[in-house]
Amino acid sequence: RTRRASWMRARSTASDRGTGATRTIARGRALRRALARAGGGGRETTAAGRRDGRDGVAGDGTRGAGTARARADFESAAETAAARARRARVGRGGGMRFFAGRVDARRGGGLEGATIGEVRCTAKEREVFDTLLAVVEHFKLDVTLRVAGGWVRDKLVGRESDDIDVALDTMLGKEFAEKVNAYLEAQGMETKGIGVIQSNPEQSKHLETATMRVRDVWLDLVNLRSENYSEDSRIPEMQFGTAKDDAFRRDLTINALFYNINEKKVEDFTERGIEDLSRGVVRTPLPPRTTFLDDPLRILRAVRFAARFGFDVDEEIGASASDPDVQHALKHKVSRERFGKEVLGMLKGRSPADAVALMAAFKISPIVLQVPTQSVVDAVTDAADRLSQYSTRCVEGALEEIASTDAWMDEEKRVWLYLASWLLPYRELQSDGKKGKKVPAVGDIISNALKLRSKDAETTVHVHESMALAKTLLTNKDFTRLEGGLALRKMGETWRLAVLLEALCAVVPGMSDAEVPTWAGEYAFEPDAAPADVRERVAAGVKAAVSKFEAVEQRVASLELNECWETKPPVTGQDVMAALNMTKGGPELKKWIDKSVEWALENPNITKEECVEKIKQGGH
């Protein structure tokens, strides 16, 4: 409790001064287990690192005043809070934690690269890499081929990856792709088309990327980069760079690793990537403000990777994410499609609740959820963030308790459930649609702020709207087959999502309050650090909600109502018209078809002929 109060005081002070700075952390369990299985190093207590005094300095040499103020706000309590956190972790074995290390952004001196770690290529990957090396040899190209980023990171922790980005030090991606096809054609082998994604510096897409398939494996081909800025422009002039230049221009140290295909070795030019991967730390190669101004989307990438792997977050990332210049760039430089892609990755990841908590801590929810309707913008408050965090955290806890999830939960439904829990504070709001028409704000956010599929928007809104029907099933545990069937036919295949959300809202302490209490928000941010009585209350509430959910689930199964929404009415429009000698359709026709559905729900064995006879007799 003392540790939490310390963090909240620092956060409150920063908010009062207009910086919105926070000190942020994420869970640190999952990858340590993966590293242990892969034979990697264990997690050590993170000590203060180094830097060269240039943190908070932008690429043009100017110091970010917002970042400096933000850092001053929370560093006063950093040492005490971090010490308490370390003591607490000994007893509870992980959870969210502060990381107060510094970035060492030195460019000069030392080794150009270090052979660290081991990458085990699959047979298919070796075949692809051998083909690329054969292209180099065939044309006598003076080029070094390196796989960059996520593929290397995942391989080092024992995960497979199909995200192969090949970085070239002396050629453009398109030029090398053309050489690959020329070589394959000369060998009498099948060639594939080359796609080119053009650079767009104004949207922080700095490099042209060529994409192609080689031996049925997709590759992205791009040149290594180094950038210079003219005096009157923030748009960089791209130049070929060394692998070290390129590594320091990447988003995170754990994504700045290379696998040198020519020499078959791992290269860590930042000299922190392997260490941060082993210790479970999300940190930028350069000072975070510089990295984020280069591409503001990297704020969301830091959130996604911290939540995906359960890593700690460098506190300077939190300060820089809240910097006014960085937030302005995030709002105006990043396309909405890129926002949506990162958010989707968070919702599909290990802990969407950690991701939601970090977005709230970084004070970026208003930017991520921004739509034109001002009333919706104004609704994205700290109180709304607390409900988003709390509901999402409780959903995570509930899914761990529900026995049947493997039978009905797939990735698509998981995304819808977490969208519905994250956007729960906005389910009653309306946005301004086309031609003055009002539309659900949740659908507007998903469609326009995140540019996700229409299906995602429509389904999430439908889950929210179905919660009222779900409530009737939860409050009447002995509902009849007719009552349950009519409700399920309206809710459809996502009925479990609505029932679960409604059960949590009804039972978990604090969920149904007009404003989620502060203790609930603090629990949602860092459950393991919450007071024991709070953890017990929430756990009991989640367990009770799961019990209610499973009671409805069991009742539905006992009444054989699973997939009843797919059952067609026992009679057709033609059957009704013939039975009543009708010459045209209308409301009367629909009334009898709906009535036949009710008869079938009450009596699953009723025949078409029996329904027709009842229609002739006026329903008797």
Secondary structure, DSSP 8 states (H G I E B T S, - for coil): -HHHHHHHHHHHHHHHTT----------SHHHHHHHHHT-------------S-TTB-TTS-B-HHHHHHHHHHHTTHHHHHHHHHHHHHHH---S-EE--------SSS-S----S-----HHHHHHHHHHHHHHHHTT----EEEETHHHHHHHTT-----EEEEESSS-HHHHHHHHHHHHHHTT------EEE--BGGGTB-S-EEEEEETTEEEEEEE-EEEE--TT-SS-EEEE--HHHHHHTSS-GGG--EEETTTTEEE-TTS-HHHHHHHTEE--SS-HHHHHHH-TTHHHHHHHHHHHHT-EEEHHHHHHHT-HHHHHHHHHHS-HHHHHHHHHHHHHSS-HHHHHHHHHHTT-HHHHT--S-HHHHHH--HHHHHHHHHHHHHHHHHHHH-TTHHHH--HHHHHHHHHHHHTGGGTT-EEE-GGG-EEEHHHHIIIIIS---HHHHHHHHHHHHHHHHHHHHHH-TT--HHHHHHHHHHHGGGHHHHHHHHHHHHHSTTTTSSS--HHHHHHHH-GGGS-HHHHHHHHHHHHHHHHHHHHHHHHHHHTT-TTGGG---SS-HHHHHHHHT-SS-SHHHHHHHHHHHHHHHH-TT--HHHHHHHHHTTT-
